[in-house]
Amino acid sequence: MGDWLFYQRHLYGGFYGLFALALLIALWTGRPAVRHDRRAWAALSAAGLFALALVYDASLLALALFWAAASMATLLPATARFDDGWRWCQRLIWQGVRTPFVPLIDLRRFLKIRAASRSGRWNLGAVLAVLALPLMGSVVILALFSAANPLIERFLSSLLWPELSLELIGRLILWGLLFLMMWSLLRPRPARRLLPAFGGHGDLVLPGVSVASVTLSLLLFNLIFALQNLMDMAWLWGLAPMPAGMSMADYAHRGAYPLIATALLAALFVLVTLRPGSETARTKAIRNLVMLWIGQNIFLVASSMLRTIDYIEAYSLTRLRIAALAWMALVALGLAAICWRLLRERSAAWLINVNLAAVGLVLAVACFVDLGAVAAQWNVRHAREVGGRGVALDLCYLSGLGGSALLPLIDLERRTDLQPALREHVQAVRVRIHDALAQDQRQGWTLLGQMRLKRARNSPAAAAPSGARGCAGALLPPPQDPVAPAQAESVDAKAVHALTGEIGK
């Protein structure tokens, strides 16, 4: 199936999801242990969900999540219990590192199997010693017979190795990769020795860390954070004017990421110096100061998110800025989890599992939500040309988003208050995105791309005028019809024949 899809038909995109579903069917039928373990059912269901994400909109993220879930499904029957996220990270890494060598390991194990014969044990050298004489004699005899018998000669010539070429090498590499993928799922072998999780309980002897030093540190940290948070409240909420020479956009862009780094350092400080069950954690004053400090850190993360939102409103929205907002929300959730762990004396494994579950949920949602389409829609609605508060519309960025920007550009093109020159640019970019998406759907079909093309066909939009300019204002050639390339080629051929006839006359 992989050879037919990826080599013979040169298909990609959503077809990766179809092949992933076929892998899951093979895993279900080829490993009875997976069918009999209900824990593996959950991982198999998650892998099926990510395979559907590949069908919907193929991405490297969906492929990585599918492979992780499928690996967990095949490894779970070999584990006594689920353990924790730290141990499973090690198992998945070991599974990935071991994948290229699985067939060789299994071959070595196979050669060591006891034979049923009286000799008790056999090896590859003994087998070759027995087969050498009959094989060499048969080859010599067949060579002599082929010189005398044309039928044998033709039969032997048909069995010769095909001519070695780059195309054949590429096909063999594809076969090898697909074989390794399937073999590692059907023949798993979990890691036996795992690094223990960081316990995080009891006192940890560190130089300079004591009840007095931690108390004084928390007092100073709270004062510094309070000063920073008060300035953020005054400037971001409009309670005080910005410093001279600095705009709101500059202020928003300047401090978002350093503040997140500060919050991460605060989390590290709490994890190291206030371990559950330690003397510092049992001190009531320190616990109250930690709660106050973590609360200020969460407020600081919220201010960083507000800074980023202000920067987006002043400029534009991009996929990286959406990812940055999601990352900040995860940092805030991690800080809250650290606080809860300290109050309830939870284990380090609990903290790891909570954070991994939150990250997995965000990544799973990202597989089905096109961040590029969200950014394109926001930029179109808030562009300065349509009365928004943002900057001028960046058609080059929208063009780089590809099919994600098709429907927002159609909505923009249908507006009646658009300037004629800008409308021509939008039409040119929209037509080329539409043509590229239609061309890509022939071999890289995805369900999301098909839905976009269907909505684009149902939305009335003008064709790009001749001499239209692209995103940067350069003249663009007239678009070609991507739906009927054979017809376009025939029209071009007729034109060439007509021109040739005129030259001949």
C-alpha positions, 0 to 999 in steps of 0.5 A: 500500500505504501509503495502504491500510494507514495511511489507509484501514485506520488500521493502525499498530504491526507494520504499519509493519514490513510496509510497511518490508519492501515498501520493501526489496522495491521497493529490491531490484527498482528499483535493480539496483546494490543487487542487484549489490553484495554490500556492499549485501546486508549492509546490506539484511539488517540493514534486513530484520532491523529491519523484522522488529523493527517487526513484532515490537514497533514502536518508534522505535528499530527504525524509526530503525535500519531507515532507517539500514540501508536508506539504507546499502544504497542508498548503498553501491553509489555508494562505493568502499569502506566507509570508516569510521563517521565518514564514514558518519555524515556520509553518513546525515545528508546523506541525511536532510537531502536527502530532502525536496528529492530530487524537486525536485533530480531535476526540475531535472536532468531539465529540463537534459537535452539534447533529441534534436531539432535545437534541441539544448537545450530548457527549461521556458519554451520548452515552455510558450510552445509549449503555451500557445496550443493549451491555452488554445484547447482550454479555451475551446472545451470550455467553449463545448461543455459549455454546449451538450452535456450529455454533455460537461458531465457529463464535465468536471464529473466531472474537477473537483478534489474538495472541499478538506477537512482529510481530503484535506489529511491524505491528500495529506500522507501521500502526500507523505511516503511518496513522499519516503521511497521516492524518496530510496531509489530515487534516492540521491546520496551526499555528495561532500565529507566531513569527514576523520576525526580522525587522532590520530597524532603530536605535537599542540602544546598549551600546557602539554602536555609529557612532564613535565606529562603524567607528573605529571598521571597520577601525581596522577590515579592517586592520586586514583582509587586513593583513590576506588576504595578507598572504593568497595571499603570501602563497597560491599562492606561492609568498612566502615560507611557515613558517618553520615546516609547510607544505601547507597541514597543513596550509590548514587544520588548518585555513579553519573552523576558517576563516569561523567562522570569516566571520559569526561573521562579518555578525552578526556584520553588521546585528546588528550595520548597520541596514537599516535606522539607523544612522550608515547605513546612514553615507557614510564613514561607508557604504564604510568601510562596503563594503570594509570589506564585500569584504575582508570577501568574499575574506577570504571565497575564501581563505578558499575554496582554502585552502580546495582544496589544502588540498584535492589535498594533501590528498583525497576527501571525501563527508564531504569536498565537503559539506564543500566547498558548505557551504563556497560558501553559506557563501560567497553568504550570505555575498554578500546578506547582502551587497546588503541589506544594499545598497538597504535597503531590509527587513530582510524577503528578506534576509532570503528568499534569503538565504533559497532559496540558501540553498534549491537549494543546497540541492535539487541538492545534492538529485540527485548528489551522492557526494560519487561517485564524491569523489571516482572518484576523488580519483581514478584519483588522487591517487599516484599509477596512477601517481597523486599528492594525497596520496596512494589510500584508499581502505577502504574508497572506500569500505565504500562508497559502490555502489558509488565506484563501477564504479570508481573501475572498471575504476581503475581495467581496467588500464594497469599500475596498480601493480598486488598486488594492482589490486588484492586488487581492484578486491576483493573490487570491487567484494564485493561492486558489490555483496552487491549492487546486494543483496541490489537491491532485496529489496532496489531497486533504479534507481541509483543502477540499472543503476550502475549494468547495467554499471558494467555488460557491463564493462569487469572486472576480477573476484576476485582471490582466496586468494585475500586481502581486503582493509586492506590487510586481506585475504578474503573468495571467493565471492559467486554469488549474482545473483543465490543464489538458484543455489549456495545453491543447489551446496552446498547441493550436496557437503554436500550429496556427503561428507556425502556419502563418510563418510558413506562408 
